Amino acid sequence: MSDVQRDSGGVDDAGWVELLGADGADLEELTALADQVRRERVGDAVTYAVNRNIDASLGLPPERVAELAAEAVALGATEVCVQGLPPTAHGADAYLDLARAVKQGGPGLHLHAFRPAELADGAARAGLPLADWLPLLREAGVDTVPGTGARILDDQVRDLLTGGTDIPAERWVELVTAAHTAGLRSTATIVYGHVESARDQVRHLRVLARIQDATGGFTELIPMPWLPSESPVPVPGARVATLRESRGLHAVARLMLAGRIDHVQAAWTKLGMRGAQRVLAGGADDLGGVLLDGALDPDAGPEQGRELTVTDVTRLAAELGRPVRQRTTTYEQVG
């Protein structure tokens, strides 16, 4: 551990793998160090965003999307997140129409929309190279893109998790890099706790670091434990992440990526509130979005029924002895 304290950049992959297995007193020392680095890099505030989700696969008409965006603004949201493949019959215009509808209903909203696989799908539907499609999305109103679908950037693992339907790891890297190059920043993600090894986790984080060195486009890292109930296919031999593993991974991610990706999110929808609180005490600084459901169409988002209140966030942070701060999608102060 003393080597990490002196220079985390000098720790090799084998060293990070060893740290991911920390337990007992070693785990407490690791998470305390990660929390110290968190404090030095981004301060003490537990940050959160006020947002709502819209599932593009529902094929909602633009008028309805605009109404949902307007309701989100009325409820205090600064962001609408859109994910999912629009119905094939709607063609490429579905992506552009959806983006325009969000901006029509909420002109000041930040539109965080379309995962890497969806960027590729939209370009294919339009019959355009990705480099020509991405500017059209920006013009339509897309501000940033979700960096989800990364899972673990190893093709064998990805095949097991999706029954062979996932895009290759190299393609995910290509799509995210292209989005960054086009001026669309993104989140970075890792889904852990299934069939991957600690070495796979370290390699994944190394890939994210290389992308960030090349583009500077990642706004945050979101580690998410794999949940069997949300898996599209059965995964034989899969484990389920323990709290020890979650604490170790968040701490190692903080230390490995410090100075590159300085915001590490506690994914409360996956970890639960107490799990999120434990990783916030060990390197994470952000709680993500509150996921407003609204009253017009609560089922329009893929995580409906999981709304978080600002009171919940404040109470959780207060138990850690830390203040809270609402942020924008790109971690700026909300005016």
HELIX and SHEET records of a PDB file:
HELIX    1   1 SER A    2  ARG A    6  1                                   5    
HELIX    2   2 SER A    8  GLY A   10  5                                   3    
HELIX    3   3 ASP A   13  LEU A   20  1                                   8    
HELIX    4   4 GLY A   24  VAL A   42  1                                  19    
HELIX    5   5 ALA A   56  LEU A   58  5                                   3    
HELIX    6   6 PRO A   62  ALA A   74  1                                  13    
HELIX    7   7 THR A   88  HIS A   90  5                                   3    
HELIX    8   8 ASP A   93  GLY A  105  1                                  13    
HELIX    9   9 PRO A  116  ALA A  126  1                                  11    
HELIX   10  10 LEU A  130  ALA A  140  1                                  11    
HELIX   11  11 ASP A  155  THR A  162  1                                   8    
HELIX   12  12 ALA A  169  THR A  181  1                                  13    
HELIX   13  13 ALA A  198  THR A  215  1                                  18    
HELIX   14  14 PRO A  228  GLU A  230  5                                   3    
HELIX   15  15 LEU A  243  LEU A  257  1                                  15    
HELIX   16  16 TRP A  268  LEU A  280  1                                  13    
HELIX   17  17 PRO A  298  ALA A  300  5                                   3    
HELIX   18  18 VAL A  310  GLU A  319  1                                  10    
SHEET    1   A 3 ASP A 286  GLY A 289  0                                        
SHEET    2   A 3 VAL A  46  ALA A  49  1                                        
SHEET    3   A 3 VAL A 324  GLN A 326  1                                        
SHEET    1   B 3 ASN A  51  ASP A  55  0                                        
SHEET    2   B 3 GLU A  79  GLN A  83  1                                        
SHEET    3   B 3 HIS A 110  ALA A 113  1                                        
SHEET    1   C 3 THR A 144  VAL A 145  0                                        
SHEET    2   C 3 ARG A 185  TYR A 192  1                                        
SHEET    3   C 3 PHE A 218  PRO A 225  1                                        
END                                                                             
